Amino acid sequence: MDERLHHPFDTPRERLYLPFLSGFYTNFAQPFGWLGFRLAIGVPLLIEGWNKIIAPMALSGFVESMGFHPGWFFSPLMAVVNFFGAILIILGLWTRPAALANGIMLLVTLWYHVANPYGDAFLTQAGIEYLTANPDLLTAAGQAHLLPDGGAGFLNSAVGVQLKAEYASLFWAAGACIIAALGGGWYSLDRRFRKEF
């Protein structure tokens, strides 16, 4: 019997308004949708992880400021989990532990963004004075947006940097945790082995 018929997302044919779509959902939409979701989580993590892999000690001070000591251990650990975990998620190999490790790291990232907002001003008063004295550094539209409020709207508006950082961390953390719960799916290397985590 086809393993795909027993996926947790499957809807029994008799419950579908259009039962003839059952095969499409089971054999195409769900397997390829899950592969696409793994790629949507894994590829950005891989790109982020690459920056950490090429400079594994760069975040030592940062992780220590968050309470993870010693930084010389946790900074490279974060780089390895991020980069190699992303590769494993993309390939669907040891998917659950790789996704869980990334999910935990991303939940810490989410906590950090929520607990340490960027602040109310993108520019300091000195920066505003400098830009006012040198108006050719920004376009007119940019000056109108940044100078009156020091960039607070840029940081904290409904489309501001603060919310985008929180939403990105939430999406990646939730995605990694969902992958950790459900595994690699039909198109994964885990599926080719007799056992998986």
C-alpha positions in Angstrom: 0.0 0.0 0.0 1.2 3.5 -0.8 2.7 5.2 2.3 1.4 8.6 1.1 -2.1 7.4 1.8 -1.4 7.6 5.5 -0.1 11.1 5.9 -1.5 13.1 8.8 -2.9 15.8 6.5 -4.9 13.4 4.4 -8.6 13.9 4.2 -10.7 10.8 3.5 -12.0 10.8 0.0 -15.6 10.7 1.2 -15.1 14.0 3.1 -14.0 16.0 0.0 -16.5 18.1 -1.8 -14.6 17.1 -5.0 -13.6 13.5 -4.3 -11.8 13.2 -7.7 -9.1 15.6 -6.3 -8.1 13.0 -3.7 -5.3 11.6 -5.8 -4.0 15.1 -6.7 -3.8 16.1 -3.1 -2.2 12.8 -1.9 0.2 12.2 -4.7 1.1 15.7 -5.8 0.0 18.7 -3.7 0.9 17.4 -0.3 4.3 15.8 -1.1 5.5 18.8 -3.2 3.9 21.3 -0.9 5.8 19.9 2.0 9.0 19.9 0.0 8.4 23.5 -0.9 7.8 24.3 2.8 11.1 22.6 3.8 12.9 24.7 1.2 11.1 27.9 2.3 12.5 27.3 5.8 15.8 25.7 4.9 17.1 28.0 2.2 16.9 31.3 4.1 18.4 29.5 7.1 21.3 28.3 4.9 21.9 31.8 3.7 21.9 33.2 7.2 24.0 30.3 8.4 26.7 30.9 5.7 27.5 34.3 7.2 28.0 32.6 10.6 30.1 29.7 9.2 32.6 32.0 7.5 33.1 33.9 10.8 32.2 31.4 13.5 33.5 33.5 16.4 31.9 36.7 15.2 28.9 36.4 17.6 30.8 35.4 20.7 30.2 38.7 22.5 26.6 38.8 21.3 25.7 35.3 22.6 27.4 36.1 25.9 25.4 39.3 26.2 22.3 37.0 25.9 23.6 34.9 28.8 25.1 32.0 26.8 28.6 31.4 28.2 31.2 30.8 27.0 30.8 32.7 23.7 33.7 30.8 22.1 31.6 27.7 22.4 28.1 29.0 21.6 28.9 31.2 18.7 30.4 28.3 16.6 27.7 26.0 17.8 25.1 28.4 16.5 26.9 28.6 13.2 27.0 24.8 12.9 23.3 24.3 13.9 22.2 27.1 11.6 24.2 26.2 8.5 24.4 22.4 8.6 21.0 22.1 10.1 19.6 24.0 7.2 21.3 21.7 4.7 19.8 18.7 6.5 16.3 20.3 6.5 16.6 21.0 2.7 17.8 17.4 2.0 15.3 15.9 4.4 18.0 14.0 6.2 17.8 13.6 10.0 15.1 16.2 9.5 13.5 16.2 12.9 16.6 16.7 15.1 18.0 19.3 12.6 14.7 21.2 12.6 14.3 21.0 16.3 17.8 22.4 17.0 17.1 25.2 14.6 13.6 25.7 16.1 15.1 26.2 19.6 17.7 28.6 18.3 15.0 30.5 16.4 12.8 30.7 19.5 15.7 32.3 21.3 16.1 34.7 18.4 12.4 35.6 18.6 12.6 36.1 22.4 15.6 38.4 21.8 13.8 40.5 19.2 10.8 40.9 21.5 12.8 41.6 24.7 15.3 43.9 23.0 13.4 46.2 20.5 15.3 48.4 18.3 14.1 51.4 20.2 12.2 54.5 19.4 14.7 56.3 17.2 16.5 55.1 14.1 18.7 58.2 14.1 20.2 59.9 17.1 19.8 63.7 17.5 23.4 64.1 16.3 22.6 62.0 13.2 19.5 64.1 12.5 21.5 67.3 12.7 24.2 65.9 10.4 21.6 64.9 7.8 19.9 68.3 8.1 23.2 70.0 7.4 23.9 67.6 4.5 20.5 67.2 2.7 22.1 65.7 -0.4 22.7 62.4 1.5 19.0 61.5 1.4 16.3 61.9 -1.1 13.5 64.3 -0.4 11.1 61.4 0.3 13.7 59.8 2.7 14.2 63.0 4.6 10.5 63.6 5.0 10.2 60.1 6.4 13.2 60.0 8.7 13.9 63.5 10.0 10.6 64.5 11.8 10.6 61.5 14.1 14.2 60.2 14.0 13.0 57.2 12.1 10.7 55.9 14.8 8.0 55.2 12.2 10.5 53.3 10.1 11.3 51.0 13.1 7.9 50.7 14.8 5.2 51.2 12.3 3.0 48.3 11.1 5.5 47.6 8.4 8.5 48.7 10.4 11.8 46.9 11.0 10.9 45.8 14.5 7.8 43.9 13.5 9.5 42.4 10.5 12.3 41.1 12.7 9.8 39.5 15.0 7.6 38.1 12.2 10.6 36.6 10.4 11.8 35.0 13.6 8.3 33.7 14.4 7.8 32.3 10.9 11.2 30.5 10.9 10.8 29.2 14.4 7.3 28.0 13.8 8.3 26.4 10.5 11.3 24.6 12.0 9.2 23.3 14.9 6.4 22.1 12.5 9.1 20.3 10.4 10.5 18.8 13.6 7.1 17.5 14.5 6.1 16.1 11.1 9.5 15.1 9.6 10.9 15.3 6.1 7.8 14.2 4.2 7.6 12.0 1.1 10.4 13.7 -0.9 13.2 13.4 1.7 16.2 11.3 2.3 14.8 10.2 5.6 12.0 8.4 3.7 14.5 6.4 1.7 15.9 4.8 4.9 14.1 2.2 6.9 14.1 4.3 10.0 14.0 8.0 10.9 14.0 10.1 14.0 
